[in-house]
């Protein structure tokens, strides 16, 4: 049986009738999602090939989120062997599609509150912890896929040394932050506006314990929507005040925290440039190339602000302006 036939018979077996379903969304991974109607209610079916996307972490992290009163889709049926889940349907309104001038404040304040709630989750939950090695491994995608394969730039030995030293500095800054639960893909496409006007989360299966600024920078320097710099600073201040009040952060100099936030963004955006290039070149998902210019802009802006990032600034300027 093909994968589609196995899925169809699983749905019919579990819901005891022949039900049609339609694609609900595509993903940057091997997972697929379908929407179906049963007894006047809409559901989502997740199809995750077990050899590529095992379900265990998705199921475990759903449990952690629901235990902490955070909105993740309820799981109704599980087939680990075939890699199928029947899930609550969070609807068709990603935050990205409902944002308009007058409601930015309301929704971003709500999202920042969720970041705080995530960080209050007890860390004893067997989640993998970010290490300096993992941070550097993620940033290596920048040279391999973005520079070499997408832009066809082979760095000189001098530039390569400069880049490696800069990546070391970035990873050091990231690793020296307080560590908490990190969603790892907390942005406007993965936050859904639910019927009760609350925000629900999707795509959290890669959650880890990691740097405190990680989800905040994913939210405010999102690859899919550009926020005004003043608005970003305003929201980082808001988050910082709440985190200090909750005891997640020691109250210290805000400018130090803001620099950590910015450098965390550099780590994430280097990784994203590599991933978006790979999605196009290896997986044929070329629509991600449209989102590269905004990510380049974020990176260049931060590299202009901090002299310690000068070697990276030089490489980026070349990649953006010459190619």
KEKE-3310 file (N, C-alpha, C; in steps of 0.2 Angstrom, whole numbers, plus 5000, padded with zeros to 4 digits):
npx = (5004:5002:5008:4998:4987:4987:4985:4972:4965:4967:4961:4948:4946:4947:4937:4926:4920:4919:4929:4932:4946:4956:4972:4979:4990:5007:5023:5040:5046:5046:5033:5015:4999:4982:4965:4949:4931:4920:4906:4901:4911:4928:4943:4961:4973:4989:5002:5016:5030:5038:5051:5057:5051:5049:5035:5036:5042:5034:5021:5025:5029:5017:5010:5017:5015:5000:4998:5003:4993:4994:4990:4989:4986:4974:4976:4968:4968:4981:4994:5008:5016:5013:5014:5004:4992:4977:4971:4965:4958:4965:4960:4960:4967:4982:4992:4999:4990:4980:4985:4984:4987:4980:4979:4991:4998:4990:4990:5004:5007:5000:5007:5019:5017:5014:5027:5033:5025:5029:5042:5041:5039:5043:5060:5064:5061:5066:5070:5080:5095:5102:5118:5135:5140:5129:5123:5133:5134:5122:5124:5133:5126:5125:5137:5138:5126:5120:5131:5140:5132:5121:5124:5136:5149:5165:5174:5189:5204:5207:5195:5187:5193:5190:5176:5174:5179:5170:5158:5161:5161:5147:5141:5146:5140:5126:5126:5129:5117:5103:5094:5080:5063:5062:5052:5057:5052:5044:5034:5024:5018:5016:5008:4991:4976:4963:4945:4941:4948:4960:4978:4985:4997:5008:5018:5029:5037:5051:5056:5067:5078:5084:5093:5087:5082:5078:5065:5059:5066:5063:5050:5049:5058:5054:5054:5044:5037:5039:5043:5042:5057:5056:5045:5049:5059:5052:5043:5053:5057:5046:5044:5056:5054:5043:5049:5059:5051:5044:5055:5063:5073:5088:5087:5096:5107:5097:5102:5112:5105:5097:5107:5111:5099:5099:5111:5107:5098:5106:5112:5101:5096:5107:5107:5094:5095:5103:5095:5083:5089:5093:5081:5076:5086:5089:5076:5067:5058:5054:5048:5053:5064:5059:5058:5071:5078:5073:5078:5091:5092:5089:5101:5111:5109:5111:5124:5130:5129:5137:5153:5161:5156:5161:5169:5159:5150:5157:5157:5143:5139:5146:5139:5126:5126:5134:5129)
npy = (4994:5011:5026:5036:5028:5020:5029:5034:5022:5021:5032:5029:5017:5022:5032:5025:5027:5031:5044:5060:5070:5085:5093:5103:5111:5115:5110:5114:5103:5084:5082:5080:5088:5086:5091:5086:5083:5077:5071:5084:5092:5099:5092:5089:5079:5073:5068:5059:5053:5039:5035:5047:5058:5055:5052:5054:5065:5075:5071:5070:5083:5090:5085:5091:5105:5106:5102:5113:5123:5129:5133:5120:5109:5097:5079:5066:5053:5041:5034:5027:5018:5019:5033:5042:5055:5060:5076:5090:5104:5119:5129:5142:5153:5159:5170:5179:5182:5189:5201:5218:5236:5242:5231:5226:5228:5222:5208:5205:5208:5198:5187:5188:5186:5172:5168:5170:5162:5149:5149:5147:5134:5119:5114:5101:5090:5081:5086:5090:5099:5115:5116:5123:5117:5113:5125:5130:5121:5123:5136:5133:5130:5141:5144:5132:5130:5143:5152:5144:5135:5142:5156:5154:5157:5156:5156:5166:5160:5169:5176:5165:5162:5173:5172:5161:5164:5174:5167:5159:5169:5173:5161:5160:5171:5167:5155:5159:5165:5164:5149:5141:5133:5132:5135:5136:5139:5150:5160:5171:5163:5151:5153:5153:5161:5158:5152:5158:5169:5167:5164:5150:5137:5130:5117:5114:5103:5102:5107:5113:5115:5131:5147:5162:5172:5167:5163:5175:5183:5176:5178:5193:5196:5190:5180:5181:5193:5210:5220:5237:5245:5253:5248:5235:5236:5242:5231:5222:5228:5228:5214:5211:5218:5210:5198:5200:5203:5191:5184:5177:5183:5192:5208:5219:5228:5235:5237:5227:5216:5218:5218:5204:5199:5203:5197:5184:5184:5185:5172:5164:5169:5166:5153:5151:5157:5147:5136:5140:5141:5128:5122:5126:5122:5109:5103:5108:5117:5132:5144:5148:5156:5169:5174:5177:5190:5198:5192:5193:5207:5209:5203:5211:5223:5221:5217:5229:5237:5231:5231:5219:5210:5212:5204:5196:5205:5210:5199:5196:5208:5206:5195:5199:5211:5208:5197)
npz = (5000:4996:5005:5005:5003:5015:5025:5021:5024:5038:5043:5039:5046:5060:5061:5056:5044:5027:5024:5016:5014:5014:5009:5022:5026:5020:5025:5031:5033:5032:5036:5033:5033:5035:5032:5039:5040:5052:5060:5060:5064:5063:5060:5061:5052:5055:5046:5048:5042:5050:5049:5046:5054:5068:5080:5094:5101:5097:5103:5117:5120:5117:5128:5139:5136:5137:5150:5156:5154:5142:5125:5114:5101:5105:5106:5098:5092:5091:5080:5081:5075:5061:5060:5061:5067:5074:5076:5086:5077:5074:5066:5052:5054:5055:5065:5057:5046:5052:5057:5058:5057:5069:5078:5082:5094:5104:5100:5099:5112:5119:5113:5119:5132:5131:5128:5141:5149:5143:5147:5161:5163:5171:5171:5171:5161:5152:5140:5126:5129:5123:5116:5115:5104:5097:5093:5085:5075:5069:5064:5055:5043:5036:5029:5022:5014:5011:5007:5000:4991:4987:4984:4978:4983:4988:5002:5006:5015:5025:5027:5030:5043:5050:5050:5057:5070:5073:5074:5085:5095:5094:5098:5111:5117:5116:5124:5136:5142:5153:5154:5147:5144:5126:5112:5098:5086:5086:5079:5068:5059:5065:5076:5080:5078:5089:5091:5103:5104:5109:5108:5099:5098:5086:5078:5087:5090:5090:5102:5115:5129:5131:5126:5134:5126:5114:5109:5109:5100:5089:5087:5086:5077:5064:5050:5041:5042:5043:5057:5064:5070:5082:5088:5090:5099:5110:5113:5117:5129:5136:5137:5145:5157:5162:5163:5172:5183:5185:5190:5181:5175:5182:5187:5177:5167:5154:5142:5140:5140:5128:5119:5120:5115:5102:5097:5098:5088:5077:5077:5075:5062:5054:5053:5047:5035:5029:5030:5022:5010:5008:5008:4995:4986:4988:4991:4983:4987:4983:4986:4998:4996:4993:5006:5010:5008:5019:5030:5027:5028:5042:5048:5042:5048:5062:5061:5057:5069:5079:5082:5084:5076:5064:5054:5049:5044:5033:5024:5022:5016:5004:4999:4998:4989:4978:4972)
capx = (5000:5006:5007:4991:4982:4988:4982:4965:4962:4968:4955:4941:4945:4946:4931:4921:4916:4923:4929:4936:4950:4960:4978:4978:4996:5013:5028:5046:5049:5043:5026:5010:4993:4975:4959:4943:4925:4917:4901:4900:4917:4934:4949:4967:4977:4996:5006:5023:5034:5041:5059:5060:5048:5045:5030:5037:5043:5027:5017:5028:5029:5010:5008:5020:5011:4993:4999:5004:4988:4995:4986:4992:4981:4973:4977:4963:4970:4988:4996:5015:5019:5013:5016:4998:4989:4971:4972:4961:4959:4965:4957:4964:4969:4988:4993:5002:4985:4975:4988:4984:4989:4977:4979:4998:4999:4986:4992:5011:5008:4998:5012:5025:5014:5015:5034:5034:5022:5033:5049:5040:5038:5048:5065:5065:5056:5070:5071:5088:5098:5106:5125:5138:5142:5123:5123:5138:5132:5116:5126:5137:5122:5125:5142:5137:5120:5119:5136:5143:5128:5116:5127:5142:5154:5170:5178:5196:5206:5207:5188:5184:5195:5186:5169:5174:5180:5163:5153:5163:5158:5140:5139:5147:5135:5120:5126:5129:5111:5099:5091:5073:5060:5062:5048:5061:5049:5039:5033:5017:5014:5015:5003:4985:4970:4957:4939:4940:4953:4967:4983:4987:5004:5009:5025:5033:5040:5058:5057:5073:5080:5089:5093:5080:5080:5077:5058:5057:5069:5059:5043:5050:5062:5051:5056:5038:5034:5044:5040:5046:5062:5054:5040:5053:5062:5046:5041:5058:5057:5040:5046:5061:5051:5039:5054:5062:5045:5043:5061:5066:5079:5090:5086:5102:5106:5093:5106:5116:5100:5096:5113:5110:5093:5102:5116:5103:5095:5111:5113:5095:5096:5112:5104:5088:5098:5106:5089:5079:5093:5093:5074:5075:5091:5088:5069:5063:5053:5058:5045:5057:5069:5056:5059:5078:5080:5071:5083:5098:5092:5090:5107:5116:5107:5114:5131:5132:5128:5142:5160:5163:5153:5164:5170:5152:5147:5160:5155:5136:5139:5148:5134:5120:5127:5138:5126)
capy = (5000:5018:5030:5039:5022:5018:5035:5033:5016:5022:5037:5026:5013:5025:5036:5021:5028:5034:5052:5064:5075:5089:5096:5108:5115:5111:5111:5114:5096:5079:5081:5083:5089:5086:5093:5082:5084:5071:5073:5092:5095:5098:5089:5089:5073:5073:5062:5060:5046:5037:5035:5054:5063:5051:5056:5054:5071:5079:5069:5072:5091:5092:5084:5097:5111:5106:5102:5120:5127:5132:5130:5116:5105:5090:5073:5061:5046:5040:5028:5028:5013:5022:5040:5046:5058:5064:5082:5096:5109:5126:5134:5144:5160:5161:5177:5183:5184:5194:5207:5225:5241:5243:5226:5223:5229:5217:5201:5204:5207:5191:5182:5189:5183:5165:5166:5170:5155:5144:5149:5145:5127:5116:5112:5093:5086:5076:5089:5091:5106:5118:5116:5127:5113:5113:5132:5131:5116:5126:5141:5131:5129:5147:5144:5127:5131:5150:5155:5140:5132:5147:5162:5151:5161:5152:5161:5165:5158:5175:5177:5159:5162:5179:5170:5156:5168:5178:5162:5157:5175:5173:5155:5161:5175:5163:5150:5162:5167:5160:5144:5139:5130:5136:5132:5136:5141:5154:5166:5173:5157:5145:5155:5153:5164:5153:5155:5161:5175:5166:5161:5143:5136:5124:5116:5114:5097:5103:5111:5112:5120:5135:5153:5165:5177:5163:5163:5182:5185:5172:5182:5200:5197:5185:5180:5182:5200:5215:5225:5243:5244:5255:5243:5229:5238:5243:5225:5219:5231:5225:5207:5211:5220:5205:5192:5202:5203:5184:5181:5173:5187:5196:5215:5222:5234:5233:5237:5221:5211:5219:5215:5197:5197:5205:5192:5178:5184:5183:5165:5161:5171:5163:5146:5152:5158:5141:5132:5142:5140:5121:5120:5127:5119:5101:5100:5111:5122:5138:5150:5151:5161:5176:5177:5178:5197:5201:5189:5197:5214:5209:5202:5216:5229:5220:5218:5236:5240:5229:5230:5212:5206:5215:5200:5193:5211:5210:5193:5197:5213:5203:5190:5203:5216:5205:5191)
capz = (5000:4996:5011:5005:5005:5022:5028:5020:5028:5045:5044:5039:5052:5066:5061:5055:5038:5022:5024:5012:5017:5010:5012:5026:5025:5019:5031:5029:5035:5029:5038:5030:5037:5031:5036:5038:5044:5055:5064:5060:5067:5059:5063:5057:5053:5054:5043:5049:5041:5056:5048:5046:5058:5074:5083:5101:5104:5097:5108:5124:5121:5118:5135:5143:5135:5139:5157:5159:5152:5136:5120:5109:5098:5108:5102:5099:5090:5089:5077:5081:5070:5054:5060:5060:5073:5073:5081:5086:5072:5076:5061:5047:5055:5058:5067:5051:5042:5055:5059:5054:5061:5075:5083:5083:5101:5107:5098:5101:5120:5120:5111:5123:5138:5130:5129:5148:5151:5141:5151:5168:5163:5174:5166:5172:5157:5147:5134:5125:5130:5118:5118:5111:5098:5093:5091:5080:5070:5066:5060:5049:5037:5033:5024:5017:5010:5008:5004:4995:4986:4984:4982:4975:4986:4992:5006:5007:5021:5030:5028:5034:5050:5053:5051:5062:5076:5074:5076:5091:5099:5094:5102:5118:5120:5117:5129:5143:5144:5157:5150:5149:5138:5120:5107:5093:5079:5088:5075:5066:5055:5070:5081:5077:5082:5090:5091:5109:5103:5112:5103:5100:5095:5081:5076:5093:5091:5091:5108:5118:5134:5128:5128:5136:5121:5108:5106:5109:5094:5083:5087:5085:5070:5061:5043:5037:5043:5046:5062:5065:5075:5088:5090:5092:5106:5115:5115:5121:5135:5139:5139:5150:5163:5164:5165:5179:5188:5186:5192:5176:5174:5187:5184:5176:5163:5149:5135:5140:5138:5121:5115:5119:5110:5095:5095:5097:5082:5072:5077:5072:5055:5050:5052:5043:5028:5027:5029:5016:5004:5007:5006:4988:4982:4989:4992:4978:4990:4981:4989:5004:4993:4994:5013:5012:5009:5025:5035:5026:5031:5049:5049:5041:5053:5068:5060:5057:5075:5084:5079:5085:5070:5057:5048:5046:5040:5026:5020:5021:5011:4997:4997:4996:4984:4972:4969)
cpx = (5004:5004:5000:4986:4981:4984:4975:4962:4962:4962:4949:4940:4944:4939:4925:4917:4921:4923:4934:4940:4954:4966:4976:4984:5002:5018:5035:5050:5045:5035:5021:5004:4987:4970:4953:4937:4922:4912:4900:4906:4923:4939:4955:4971:4984:4999:5013:5027:5039:5049:5061:5058:5045:5041:5031:5038:5037:5022:5019:5027:5022:5008:5011:5016:5004:4993:5000:4999:4990:4992:4990:4986:4980:4974:4972:4964:4978:4990:5004:5018:5019:5014:5010:4995:4982:4971:4966:4963:4959:4963:4962:4966:4976:4989:4995:4996:4980:4979:4987:4985:4987:4977:4986:5000:4996:4989:5000:5011:5005:5003:5018:5023:5015:5022:5036:5032:5027:5040:5047:5039:5044:5053:5066:5060:5060:5071:5078:5089:5102:5113:5128:5139:5135:5122:5127:5137:5126:5119:5130:5133:5123:5131:5141:5132:5119:5125:5139:5138:5123:5119:5134:5148:5159:5174:5185:5198:5205:5199:5185:5186:5191:5179:5169:5175:5173:5158:5154:5160:5151:5138:5140:5142:5128:5120:5127:5123:5108:5095:5084:5070:5060:5057:5052:5059:5043:5038:5026:5014:5013:5010:4997:4980:4965:4951:4938:4945:4959:4972:4985:4993:5004:5016:5030:5037:5048:5060:5063:5073:5085:5089:5087:5078:5078:5070:5056:5060:5065:5053:5044:5054:5060:5053:5050:5035:5039:5041:5045:5051:5060:5049:5044:5056:5057:5044:5046:5058:5051:5041:5051:5058:5047:5044:5057:5057:5044:5049:5064:5073:5081:5089:5093:5101:5102:5097:5110:5111:5098:5101:5112:5104:5096:5106:5112:5100:5100:5112:5107:5095:5101:5109:5098:5090:5100:5100:5085:5083:5093:5086:5073:5079:5090:5081:5064:5057:5055:5054:5049:5062:5066:5057:5066:5080:5078:5076:5089:5098:5093:5097:5112:5115:5111:5122:5134:5133:5134:5148:5163:5161:5156:5165:5164:5149:5150:5158:5148:5136:5140:5142:5128:5121:5130:5134:5118)
cpy = (5006:5021:5033:5034:5020:5023:5034:5028:5017:5027:5033:5021:5016:5029:5032:5023:5031:5041:5055:5069:5079:5092:5102:5113:5111:5113:5111:5107:5091:5078:5084:5084:5089:5088:5089:5084:5078:5073:5081:5095:5094:5096:5089:5082:5075:5067:5063:5054:5045:5037:5042:5059:5059:5055:5057:5061:5076:5077:5071:5079:5093:5091:5089:5103:5111:5106:5109:5125:5131:5129:5126:5111:5098:5085:5068:5054:5046:5033:5029:5024:5017:5030:5044:5049:5061:5070:5086:5101:5116:5131:5136:5151:5161:5168:5181:5185:5189:5200:5213:5230:5242:5237:5223:5223:5223:5210:5200:5204:5200:5186:5182:5185:5175:5163:5166:5164:5149:5143:5147:5138:5124:5113:5104:5089:5082:5080:5090:5098:5108:5117:5121:5124:5113:5120:5133:5127:5120:5132:5139:5130:5135:5147:5138:5128:5138:5152:5151:5138:5137:5153:5160:5156:5156:5157:5160:5162:5163:5176:5171:5160:5168:5176:5165:5159:5171:5173:5159:5163:5174:5167:5156:5166:5171:5158:5153:5166:5162:5155:5142:5135:5135:5132:5131:5138:5146:5160:5166:5167:5151:5147:5156:5157:5160:5156:5159:5167:5174:5164:5154:5142:5129:5123:5117:5108:5097:5106:5109:5116:5124:5142:5157:5170:5173:5164:5170:5185:5182:5176:5189:5201:5191:5185:5181:5189:5204:5220:5231:5242:5247:5251:5237:5231:5239:5236:5221:5221:5228:5218:5207:5213:5214:5199:5194:5201:5195:5180:5176:5176:5191:5203:5218:5227:5231:5232:5230:5216:5212:5217:5207:5195:5198:5199:5185:5178:5183:5175:5162:5163:5168:5156:5146:5153:5151:5136:5134:5141:5132:5119:5121:5123:5111:5099:5103:5115:5129:5144:5153:5156:5168:5179:5178:5185:5200:5198:5192:5204:5214:5208:5208:5222:5228:5220:5225:5239:5237:5227:5223:5208:5208:5210:5197:5199:5211:5205:5194:5203:5211:5199:5194:5207:5213:5200:5192)
cpz = (5000:5003:5011:5006:5012:5026:5028:5024:5035:5047:5044:5044:5058:5066:5058:5049:5033:5022:5020:5016:5012:5013:5016:5026:5023:5025:5028:5030:5030:5031:5034:5034:5032:5035:5034:5042:5046:5060:5065:5064:5063:5063:5058:5058:5051:5051:5043:5048:5047:5055:5048:5051:5064:5078:5091:5104:5103:5102:5115:5125:5121:5125:5140:5142:5138:5147:5160:5156:5146:5130:5114:5107:5102:5103:5103:5097:5089:5086:5076:5076:5063:5054:5059:5067:5070:5079:5081:5080:5074:5071:5056:5047:5058:5059:5061:5047:5045:5057:5055:5059:5068:5080:5084:5090:5105:5106:5100:5109:5122:5119:5116:5130:5137:5131:5137:5151:5150:5146:5159:5168:5166:5169:5166:5168:5151:5141:5133:5126:5125:5121:5113:5104:5094:5089:5085:5074:5066:5061:5054:5042:5033:5027:5019:5012:5007:5004:4998:4989:4983:4981:4978:4977:4990:4995:5006:5014:5027:5032:5032:5041:5053:5054:5057:5069:5078:5077:5083:5096:5100:5099:5109:5121:5121:5123:5136:5145:5149:5152:5152:5143:5132:5115:5100:5086:5081:5084:5072:5061:5060:5076:5078:5082:5082:5091:5098:5109:5107:5106:5104:5096:5091:5081:5082:5095:5092:5097:5111:5124:5131:5130:5129:5130:5114:5105:5105:5102:5088:5082:5084:5078:5066:5053:5039:5037:5046:5051:5062:5071:5082:5091:5093:5099:5111:5117:5119:5128:5139:5142:5145:5157:5166:5167:5171:5185:5190:5189:5187:5174:5180:5184:5184:5171:5156:5142:5135:5137:5131:5117:5114:5115:5103:5092:5094:5090:5076:5071:5073:5064:5051:5048:5047:5036:5025:5025:5023:5010:5002:5005:4998:4984:4982:4989:4987:4980:4989:4984:4995:5002:4994:5001:5015:5012:5015:5030:5034:5029:5039:5051:5048:5046:5059:5067:5060:5064:5080:5080:5079:5079:5063:5052:5045:5042:5033:5022:5018:5015:5004:4995:4994:4990:4978:4969:4969)
residu = (UNK:UNK:UNK:UNK:UNK:UNK:UNK:UNK:UNK:UNK:UNK:UNK:UNK:UNK:UNK:UNK:UNK:UNK:UNK:UNK:UNK:UNK:UNK:UNK:UNK:UNK:UNK:UNK:UNK:UNK:UNK:UNK:UNK:UNK:UNK:UNK:UNK:UNK:UNK:UNK:UNK:UNK:UNK:UNK:UNK:UNK:UNK:UNK:UNK:UNK:UNK:UNK:UNK:UNK:UNK:UNK:UNK:UNK:UNK:UNK:UNK:UNK:UNK:UNK:UNK:UNK:UNK:UNK:UNK:UNK:UNK:UNK:UNK:UNK:UNK:UNK:UNK:UNK:UNK:UNK:UNK:UNK:UNK:UNK:UNK:UNK:UNK:UNK:UNK:UNK:UNK:UNK:UNK:UNK:UNK:UNK:UNK:UNK:UNK:UNK:UNK:UNK:UNK:UNK:UNK:UNK:UNK:UNK:UNK:UNK:UNK:UNK:UNK:UNK:UNK:UNK:UNK:UNK:UNK:UNK:UNK:UNK:UNK:UNK:UNK:UNK:UNK:UNK:UNK:UNK:UNK:UNK:UNK:UNK:UNK:UNK:UNK:UNK:UNK:UNK:UNK:UNK:UNK:UNK:UNK:UNK:UNK:UNK:UNK:UNK:UNK:UNK:UNK:UNK:UNK:UNK:UNK:UNK:UNK:UNK:UNK:UNK:UNK:UNK:UNK:UNK:UNK:UNK:UNK:UNK:UNK:UNK:UNK:UNK:UNK:UNK:UNK:UNK:UNK:UNK:UNK:UNK:UNK:UNK:UNK:UNK:UNK:UNK:UNK:UNK:UNK:UNK:UNK:UNK:UNK:UNK:UNK:UNK:UNK:UNK:UNK:UNK:UNK:UNK:UNK:UNK:UNK:UNK:UNK:UNK:UNK:UNK:UNK:UNK:UNK:UNK:UNK:UNK:UNK:UNK:UNK:UNK:UNK:UNK:UNK:UNK:UNK:UNK:UNK:UNK:UNK:UNK:UNK:UNK:UNK:UNK:UNK:UNK:UNK:UNK:UNK:UNK:UNK:UNK:UNK:UNK:UNK:UNK:UNK:UNK:UNK:UNK:UNK:UNK:UNK:UNK:UNK:UNK:UNK:UNK:UNK:UNK:UNK:UNK:UNK:UNK:UNK:UNK:UNK:UNK:UNK:UNK:UNK:UNK:UNK:UNK:UNK:UNK:UNK:UNK:UNK:UNK:UNK:UNK:UNK:UNK:UNK:UNK:UNK:UNK:UNK:UNK:UNK:UNK:UNK:UNK:UNK:UNK:UNK:UNK:UNK:UNK:UNK:UNK:UNK:UNK:UNK:UNK:UNK:UNK:UNK:UNK:UNK:UNK:UNK:UNK:UNK:UNK:UNK:UNK:UNK:UNK:UNK)
# end
